[in-house]
Amino acid sequence: MSRFSSRKHLGALVGAVVLVGAGGWIAGTQVRSPADAAAAHTAPKAGPVTVAVQRQSLTATVVASGSVEFASPRPLALAGEVGTGASATAGGEGAEQRITKAPVAATKVKEGDVLMAVNGRPVLAQSGTVPMYRALGPGASGDDVKQLQKALHRLGFFSGSISGNYGQGTAAAVTSWYTSKGYEAQKPSADDEQQLGQLQQAVSAAQQTLLTTNSASSSSGDETETGTAAGTEAGASGSTSSPNPQSSTDAQIHRLQLESARKALNMANAALSTFQASYGTKVPAGEVVFFPKLPVRLNKVTVKTGDTASGPIGTVTSSDLEVQAVVPGADAELLRKGMAVELTTTDGKKAAGTVSALGADAASSTTTATGSDGDSEGSTGTTSGDTGSESAGTSATDSSAPVQLRISVPNSGELADEAEAAVKVTIKIGASDGKVLVVPLAAIRTSSDGNVRVQVERGGRLSDVHVTVGLSAAGLVEVKPTSGTLEQGDKVVVGE
């Protein structure tokens, strides 16, 4: 029993040793030195970064942010004073120009409408390209009078000849026009009436002087003739008598007085006729504003009731909408006048537009007051100029400078209620002819000799494939191999 027990204890001891040894070996395989651990975590040797060649349709666009605005903004001002007369009168003529009824912003102004009132007098709108630069009244003639007659004819107040001469028919039409708006046409002022009376009195006085002088001259002439006859009879009877010097001198004086009286009457009549030719119903320079195109919209008003009417009154625009945007110079070089534009509002509504002007043409605007500049509203179509068909890059000083862009909106209703809102502007500048091979721009390499190539990785080896590049968009560029092969799925190097 003791020998068996000893063997049993020995076997257990040997098993324990084996187990301890196995555990030590296992632990030893899991323990590494710091150097071994660092070596195990070292990154593998870097290789080229590649991207697969794709075949797809490519569309190039220029995208910018724009603002919806009413088209053709122009400042509005009066061309002159309302009323006539050199001094203030009870009727208000000549008084300080004070706004008594201010214009209202967002109002649509049609031909014949009252824009505002100054000193209780109306400022009326008419269509025409000749600026209002003077008062129009009897005796006036010219293109501005013809323009007034045409406008009065369109409004139904004038049916006479469009002659360009302001006569009684034109004056009557003006009176009817003012009356239809609840105002009286500008009649002659108190100063005019006084001057007319003075000229009429001057004519009467000249006539009286001529009659008196003529009567005195006639009496003197009878006496002279009688004396002459008596002398003749005396001579016939053989008697002799010397001539009467005093009678001859008096007759000469009377003739001079008669001639002077006649000249004075002619001058008085001429002055009266000249004044009467311009006497009557007039249109003061400040009471009409001609717009080359109506209707217009009062976009902004900078005055209120009680202000003076000198200087800018506000801004008028057309009723059409347009979009103003700014693009980088490099993008602007790709744009041309007439390109189609897609406009997207913040709520996803889309509208179509067209590039109407670029660069300086888009930025330029007439700053002359509408009431005194005949080119104000009508210059909209010519402001952009024919040079808009050229690239905007010609108007930019360098390719990095921002370039202004104006976009017309043919159907303004598509952007109704979007004035002054921001929109996304997307302009398509080109598209590929169906699906083409495209690679990232980073894959393109250009040699010093100007040859373009891409590096293709096949089977762990790199090879150059010469290509020509086409349309680029969204970081991709169209390529066509000129030597070697390049197919969809090939790996091109974009980095190391």
Secondary structure by P-SEA (a helix, b strand, c coil): caaaaaaaaaaaaaaaaaaaaaaaaaaaaacccaaaaaaaaccccccbbbbbbbbbbbbbbbbbbbbbbbcbbbbbbbccccccccccccccccccccccccccccccccccccccccccccbbbbbcccccccccccccccaaaaaaaaaaaaaccccccccccccaaaaaaaaaaaaaaccccccccaaaaaaaaaaaaaaaaaaaaaaaaaaaaaaaaaaaaaaaaaaaaaaaacbbbbbbaaaaaaaaaaaaaaaaaaaaaaaaaaaaaaaaaacccccccccbbbbccccccccccccccccccccccbbbbccbbbbbbcccaaaaaacccbbbbbbbccccccccccccccccccccccccccccccccccccccccccccccccccccccccbbbbbbbbbcccccccccccbbbbbbbbccccccbbbbbcccccccccccbbbbbbbcccbbbbbbbbbccccccbbbbbbccccccccbbbbccc
